[in-house]
Amino acid sequence: MADPIQPDIEATQETYDRPSQASQQQMADINAQADKLIELLEKVSEGDQVADIVTNGIKLLRDSTGRGDMKLISKAVSELRYALKIFEPYRDTHKISVFGSARTHPDEPDYKAAVEFGRKMADKGWMVTTGAGGGIMAAALGGAGRDPSFGLAIRLPFEQQTNEHIEGDKKLVNFKYFFTRKLMFVRTSQALAAFPGGFGTMDELFEVLTLIQTGKAPIMPIVMVDKKGGKFWTRWQEYVEEQLLGRKLISATDRNLYMITEDVDAAVDEVVKFYRNYHSMRYVKNQAVIRLKVAPNAQALSEIEKRFADIKVSGTFTVSSALKAEADETAIAHLPRLVFDFNRKDLGRLRELIDFLNTLQ
């Protein structure tokens, strides 16, 4: 087990009242040296972004930031940098994050379903990412096998041991902070599967739903898998229907963002078919740019205009080649685009549009 996090929390609390201090002369010397470094950075590819990181780091000194806060920022950047380095060689392979309880036992139906799900996703050429612990996390990685598995572990003062399917693997990343870990789950995945779990599972699931619903994360398939005859997710759905939708705290179309099923094969199919024609999406100024394998023909484009006019702000749906703003994405420059002025709020309806586009392939 990793070292407990508690001592670091206490140290951080103790240093809140001890701000960093640098004299005017020291800051002048630091800024002068930083200016030279930034000038060099701006001459290399992506160096401007590194220059921003350097600049903000120096501003922490200028702002007399406390040491505890500096440690938090430094560790978070370090964790993200390392995780991105580990994922980089696999960036072109689809990955699915699997959430679920660490307390589920191997003889339980949910565990067996997660094993089957992990195996079938790996058979489809996907990689499987979990929190690297026991229960559902071990089941999904055990089903997938070591080669297509990633583990994003969290240091806790209790409970979590890295499971045998990812222990010692180069694709295991250890995190101190939940927020950096959750960011990497979303940043590196093209789909999400949730099995029954506790507070952690609910936290992860609701955060991903929130990020997609608000357009802060790319839209992706989300499947919630229950055992045969299980009521975990149907009871969850009752709460969503009665309390969230019933009180108009969400929109009816937000329910399009996820699927609940007892059938592992149906869950796998839901994930895989999402990328049947749809490739990816980005925004260019006010326009949504959906990359596709096959462009809609005139008839399909007309159908889109009729069925999805409500999610446009203005203009029409048009088929386009890669836009100038996408010049740095050469690997997908050949893909046709569906471009339109999206209202950026009806993400459930956007999911319906993607489902329609997938019927064209």
Beta strands, then each sheet from edge to edge (+ up, - down):
strand 1: 95-99
strand 2: 127-130
strand 3: 149-154
strand 4: 172-175
strand 5: 191-194
strand 6: 222-225
strand 7: 259-261
strand 8: 278-284
strand 9: 287-292
strand 10: 318-320
strand 11: 337-340
sheet 1: 4+ 3+ 2+ 1+ 5+ 6+ 7+
sheet 2: 8+ 9- 11+ 10-
end
